Amino acid sequence: MAQVDKPVYNVPGGQLSYIKHPAGTVHIQTEFSTYPTLRVITTVILNGAVLFKEAEDWNRELSSDEDRRSADEFLRVQHAKVYEKTLKVVKSQNLGKEDAYSKAVEEQKASDDLIDETRSMSGFKGLTIFDQDGAILYTADEERDSIIAKSAPALAAMAGILSERFNAGQFDKAVFKSAGNGICWVSFEDKILSAENPKPESAIKQMEEIVARHG
């Protein structure tokens, strides 16, 4: 597998598909992860809870247009394979009987209060929860899925590279600020909470307090 020691910018865009199920909407999300190794990760999510993941290493570089086209096809094929696998499970109506489903539902219920409390905070918008691989577990705005899905793994990769380079340990929070807005990023267990706020420095303290209460 290709080891990464610097940011990779020539990465393929992700893919996102939906399948309707009596228990809710199943999301199949495939992303190209760049840290700590190059790999393609497909995550299957039901109502914000992860059912399962499949990952394949990318054993080439991403330094040329040809590499990028090959990686695009590699990602597309994996996404289609997992989509068909998930579709068969959904059609068999066995999704709700799997142990992974039951565990995922319990995890989702445990995070509902945290979501409600964070969304009620003044000035916050665009609340998103994603895992360490960038898979979206919850978003307040479905139209932002594609933007968040592409930026989340890039932010995680950047944090990982900086942590390793400076021997700083794992980052548990971050602020990204522009002239008109800011983004707060706080780790919670194996998840990351992200939200927009015009005053991210003070807002991130509120998010940390919420996470501490639900930890």
C-alpha positions as CSV (number, residue, x, y, z in Angstrom):
1,M,0.0,0.0,0.0
2,A,1.1,3.6,-0.6
3,Q,2.2,5.4,2.6
4,V,1.4,9.1,2.7
5,D,3.7,11.6,4.3
6,K,2.3,14.8,2.8
7,P,-1.1,16.0,1.7
8,V,-2.5,14.5,-1.4
9,Y,-4.6,16.9,-3.6
10,N,-5.3,15.0,-6.8
11,V,-7.8,12.7,-5.2
12,P,-11.0,11.4,-6.8
13,G,-14.4,12.7,-5.8
14,G,-16.6,10.5,-3.7
15,Q,-19.9,8.8,-4.6
16,L,-23.1,8.8,-2.6
17,S,-26.2,6.6,-3.2
18,Y,-29.5,6.0,-1.4
19,I,-31.7,2.9,-1.0
20,K,-35.2,3.1,0.6
21,H,-35.9,0.6,3.3
22,P,-39.0,0.3,5.6
23,A,-36.7,1.2,8.6
24,G,-35.4,4.3,6.9
25,T,-33.0,5.5,4.1
26,V,-29.8,3.5,3.6
27,H,-26.8,5.6,2.5
28,I,-23.9,4.1,0.6
29,Q,-21.0,6.5,0.7
30,T,-17.6,5.9,-0.9
31,E,-14.6,8.1,-0.3
32,F,-10.9,8.1,-1.2
33,S,-8.9,8.3,2.1
34,T,-5.4,9.7,2.0
35,Y,-4.2,9.1,5.5
36,P,-2.4,7.2,6.9
37,T,-2.5,5.2,3.6
38,L,-4.2,5.6,0.3
39,R,-7.4,3.5,0.3
40,V,-11.0,3.6,-0.8
41,I,-13.6,3.2,1.9
42,T,-17.3,2.5,1.4
43,T,-19.6,3.0,4.4
44,V,-23.2,1.8,4.6
45,I,-25.3,3.9,6.9
46,L,-29.0,3.5,8.0
47,N,-30.6,6.6,9.7
48,G,-27.2,7.9,10.7
49,A,-25.9,4.6,12.2
50,V,-23.1,2.7,10.5
51,L,-24.0,-0.8,9.5
52,F,-20.7,-1.9,8.0
53,K,-17.7,-0.7,6.0
54,E,-15.5,-2.1,3.2
55,A,-12.0,-0.8,2.4
56,E,-9.6,-1.5,-0.3
57,D,-6.0,-0.3,-0.5
58,W,-4.8,1.8,-3.4
59,N,-1.3,0.5,-4.2
60,R,-0.3,3.2,-6.7
61,E,0.6,6.9,-6.5
62,L,-1.7,9.8,-7.4
63,S,0.8,11.9,-9.2
64,S,-0.5,12.0,-12.8
65,D,-3.8,12.4,-14.7
66,E,-3.6,8.7,-15.6
67,D,-3.4,7.8,-11.9
68,R,-6.4,10.0,-11.1
69,R,-8.5,8.3,-13.9
70,S,-7.5,4.9,-12.7
71,A,-8.4,5.8,-9.1
72,D,-11.8,7.2,-10.2
73,E,-12.6,3.9,-11.9
74,F,-11.3,1.9,-8.8
75,L,-13.6,4.0,-6.6
76,R,-16.6,3.7,-8.9
77,V,-16.2,-0.1,-9.1
78,Q,-16.0,-0.5,-5.4
79,H,-19.0,1.7,-4.8
80,A,-21.1,-0.2,-7.3
81,K,-20.1,-3.6,-5.8
82,V,-21.1,-2.5,-2.3
83,Y,-24.3,-0.9,-3.6
84,E,-25.4,-4.2,-5.2
85,K,-24.5,-6.1,-2.1
86,T,-26.5,-3.8,0.1
87,L,-29.4,-3.8,-2.3
88,K,-29.7,-7.6,-2.1
89,V,-29.8,-7.4,1.7
90,V,-32.4,-4.7,1.6
91,K,-34.6,-6.7,-0.8
92,S,-34.3,-9.7,1.4
93,Q,-35.8,-7.6,4.2
94,N,-33.0,-9.0,6.5
95,L,-31.4,-5.7,7.3
96,G,-33.4,-5.2,10.5
97,K,-32.5,-8.6,11.8
98,E,-28.7,-8.2,11.7
99,D,-26.7,-7.7,14.8
100,A,-24.9,-4.8,13.2
101,Y,-28.3,-3.1,12.7
102,S,-29.3,-3.5,16.4
103,K,-26.0,-2.2,17.6
104,A,-26.1,0.7,15.2
105,V,-29.6,1.7,16.4
106,E,-28.5,1.7,20.0
107,E,-25.6,4.0,19.1
108,Q,-27.9,6.3,17.2
109,K,-30.3,6.6,20.1
110,A,-27.4,7.5,22.4
111,S,-26.4,10.4,20.2
112,D,-29.9,11.8,19.6
113,D,-29.7,14.0,22.8
114,L,-26.3,15.3,21.9
115,I,-27.6,16.3,18.4
116,D,-30.7,18.0,19.8
117,E,-28.6,20.0,22.4
118,T,-26.0,21.0,19.8
119,R,-28.6,22.1,17.3
120,S,-30.4,24.3,19.9
121,M,-27.3,26.4,20.5
122,S,-27.6,30.0,19.4
123,G,-25.8,30.8,16.1
124,F,-25.0,27.3,15.1
125,K,-25.9,25.9,11.7
126,G,-24.8,23.1,9.4
127,L,-24.3,20.6,12.2
128,T,-22.6,17.5,10.9
129,I,-21.4,14.3,12.5
130,F,-18.9,12.1,10.6
131,D,-16.6,9.3,11.5
132,Q,-12.8,9.3,11.3
133,D,-12.9,8.1,7.7
134,G,-15.2,11.0,6.6
135,A,-18.5,9.0,6.4
136,I,-21.4,11.2,7.2
137,L,-23.4,9.9,10.2
138,Y,-25.7,12.9,10.5
139,T,-26.2,16.1,8.7
140,A,-28.7,18.9,9.3
141,D,-28.7,19.8,5.6
142,E,-28.9,17.0,3.0
143,E,-27.9,19.4,0.2
144,R,-24.5,19.9,1.8
145,D,-23.7,16.1,1.9
146,S,-21.4,16.2,-1.2
147,I,-19.4,19.2,0.1
148,I,-19.0,17.7,3.6
149,A,-18.2,14.2,2.3
150,K,-15.3,15.6,0.3
151,S,-13.9,17.9,2.9
152,A,-14.2,15.7,6.0
153,P,-11.6,13.1,5.0
154,A,-9.3,15.9,3.8
155,L,-9.5,17.6,7.2
156,A,-8.9,14.3,9.0
157,A,-5.9,13.6,6.8
158,M,-4.5,17.0,7.4
159,A,-4.9,16.6,11.2
160,G,-3.2,13.2,11.1
161,I,-0.2,14.5,9.1
162,L,0.3,17.5,11.4
163,S,0.0,15.3,14.4
164,E,2.6,12.9,13.1
165,R,5.0,15.5,11.9
166,F,5.1,17.5,15.1
167,N,4.6,14.5,17.4
168,A,1.6,16.3,18.9
169,G,-0.7,13.4,19.6
170,Q,-4.2,13.2,18.3
171,F,-6.1,16.4,17.7
172,D,-9.4,16.6,19.5
173,K,-10.6,20.0,18.3
174,A,-10.0,22.6,15.6
175,V,-11.3,26.0,14.4
176,F,-11.3,27.0,10.7
177,K,-12.1,30.7,10.4
178,S,-12.8,33.0,7.5
179,A,-13.7,36.7,7.3
180,G,-17.5,36.0,7.5
181,N,-17.8,32.6,9.2
182,G,-16.1,29.8,11.0
183,I,-16.2,26.0,11.4
184,C,-15.9,24.3,14.8
185,W,-14.6,20.7,14.9
186,V,-14.7,18.6,18.1
187,S,-13.9,14.9,18.5
188,F,-16.4,12.7,20.4
189,E,-15.5,9.1,21.0
190,D,-14.8,7.8,17.5
191,K,-16.8,10.6,15.8
192,I,-16.2,14.2,14.8
193,L,-18.8,17.0,15.3
194,S,-18.6,19.9,12.9
195,A,-20.8,23.1,12.9
196,E,-20.7,26.6,11.5
197,N,-20.7,29.6,13.8
198,P,-19.5,33.2,13.2
199,K,-17.6,33.1,16.5
200,P,-15.9,29.7,16.4
201,E,-13.5,30.3,19.2
202,S,-16.2,30.8,21.8
203,A,-18.6,28.3,20.1
204,I,-16.1,25.5,20.3
205,K,-16.1,25.8,24.1
206,Q,-19.8,25.3,24.2
207,M,-19.4,22.2,22.0
208,E,-16.8,20.8,24.3
209,E,-19.1,21.2,27.3
210,I,-21.9,19.3,25.5
211,V,-19.5,16.5,24.5
212,A,-18.3,16.3,28.1
213,R,-21.9,15.9,29.4
214,H,-22.6,13.1,26.9
215,G,-19.2,11.3,27.2
